[in-house]
Amino acid sequence: MLHNPAASAAPSPGTGAGVLGRLLTLWRRFWSRSNEKVGYLFILPSLIHLIAFLFIPLVFSFFLSFRDWTKPSFADAPYVGLDNYQFLLGDRRFWQAMGNSAYYTALAVPLGMAFSLAIAIVMNQKLKGKAFFRTLFFMPVVSSWVAVSIIWLTLLDPNVGIVNYVLKLFGVTGPNWLGDPRSAMPSIALIAIWKSAGFNMVIWLAGLQAIPQELYEAAAIDGANRWQSFWRITLPLLAPTSFFLAVTGVIGALQVFTPVYVLTKGGPLDSTNTAVFHIYRRAFQEFDFGYASAQSWVLFAVIFVITVIQVGLRRRNEEIQY
Amino acid sequence: MVEKLTPQMVITRIVGYGVLILVAGMMIVPFMWMVSTSLKTPGTEFSYPPEILPTQLDLTNYRTLFLNLPFGRYFLNTLFITLATVAGQLLICSLAAYGFARLNFMGRDTIFVLYLTTMMIPFQITLIPLYLIITQLGWVNTYQGLIVPGISSAFGIFLLRQSFLNIPRDYQDAARIDGANEWQIFSRIFLPLNGPTLATLGVFAFMGTWTDLIWPLLIARNEQMRTLELGLAYFNARPNAFLQPNWPLLMAGSVVVMLPVLIVYIVAQRYFVQGIALSGVKG
């Protein structure tokens, strides 16, 4: 911003009175009876919390990313300008971690959405005992990631695990799921799909129940089969739901941490070293807080851009009306 | 109502139940395996073929968890941290929600939009600075360090505000004419009328805090401060890859972590499912 002392010392009379007048109106409005000032008291605790635990850390994080901050002390952290970001551009391990996160997202989000939609469509039929099934499908959703990971560690054990035992009954030799760099990430994605299916199903169901039944009846009269009405009615009318699930799913998947921490610790051979796990290690095991902050801003930027692209695609598709 | 079943409808139902039973099996077998393994003597957990249903009823593992390992302490830590966080969220979020829904103060809508935008900020970006701030406050290894960052949420305020907006304005006006102040209107009319939404938020906050790993991982460095989730994660981390893990004991630990959440879920299922559907529709 330009700071001109001459301009502020001798403001032109018109704008000066304008600003002063506007401030006065604001002040009058603030003191007026229609301004229920007790409202500030009601939001005060949450506002203090928001400032202390979100705004300050956010600004602090930005400031950190331009510093060489290798100790958890405020004393010596030299300003290094864009060095962290410059180094990051050529940091192969960081970009490999970003690639791993992208791979995980590409597996877990679309397959997870398709799997849970299939369950939701069945659950939307006239069947008895749906509440019972819903309770069962929800057990993985409410379970802790650590407990679920420990269970799957034994289920996916290449020698004694149940999964490979069942595969063997069908004459298939199962892979070394979490121990092989090629199958480790798909294994984590499969566990995540299993864990979140119930959650996504409830959201799909809410979308399905909003579709008017008459549309299907009309389509049936016109001679459409079920497959056609699924592609021409169900899927297009579920667009807001699929948009919501895709956006929140991608945002969540790009930040996957806990299953990686418990199941593989980023291995084998860094094949499951995802972006947030990489940042975690850089910050809390190597204590390189400045560089790790720069990495988290780059991840944030990537998530933001992908979300904007998704919103843009949605807008463009909204123009197609049925 | 008597419905005539066409052959096509019969096939649809058979296929439907088939799919549901298959998926239910996929969802439930891992948990059955967890319970049956937790009841086995260490060293006998893997048999051929694998046993999904319990064949032994050995409670030694549970005894070991609470008598030889500090799982009792972990349990109390988790319970205290979770209940304090839930109480904080219910109070702070409902106060703010009343302000945003029912009081006309200057800048209200601007501030509310600001709250909403914060829901889009990913947790990983504030993790490092938040940890450094907590360190500077001397809150590492303390309950306040584990509780205070979680006692308010923009999501909770949003959820409660939606619910408060549905209360007719007349209730508020009538109470004002009778001389009630805003605190009385809030605590005697709005809180009792919004029980289900408060329950929904409470269940969400309970589940989120009980099963959180990353924040306790950073703040509870001392063994005395660990939560169940963190204690179990540490217990699972083997000192070296050649050491065979004690699976029955780990499974017993998993049962202990999961049981309270499952009980809360089964009791408050309605609120939980409602909340998810709501966040999906509104989102």
Interface residues (C-beta under 8 A of the other chain):
Chain A: L26 R29 F30 S34 N35 E36 K37 V38 G39 Y40 L41 F42 I43 P45 S46 L47 H49 L50 F53 L54 I56 P57 L58 F60 S61 L64 P72 F74 A118 I119 V122 M123 Q125 L127 F133 R134 T135 L136 F137 F138 M139 P140 V142 S143 S144 W145 V146 A147 V148 S149 I150 I151 W152 L153 T154 L155 V160 G161 I162 Y165 W194 A197 G198 F199 V202 I203 L205 A206 G207 T241 F244 L245 T248 I251 Q255 F257 T258 Y261 V262 K265 V276 I279 Y280 A283 F284 F289 A292 S293 S296 W297 L299 F300 I303 T307
Chain B: T12 R13 G16 Y17 V19 L20 V23 A24 M26 M27 I28 V29 P30 F31 W33 M34 T37 E45 F46 Y48 P49 P50 I52 L91 I92 C93 L95 A96 Y98 G99 F100 L103 N104 F105 M106 R108 I111 Y115 T118 M120 I121 P122 F123 Q124 I125 T126 L127 I128 P129 L130 Y131 L132 I133 T135 Q136 V148 P149 I151 S152 A154 I157 E182 F186 M207 W210 T211 L213 I214 L217 L218 E229 L232 A233 N236 A237 W247 L250 M251 G253 S254 V255 V257 M258 V261 L262 Y265 I266 Q269 F272 V273 I276 A277 G280 V281 G283
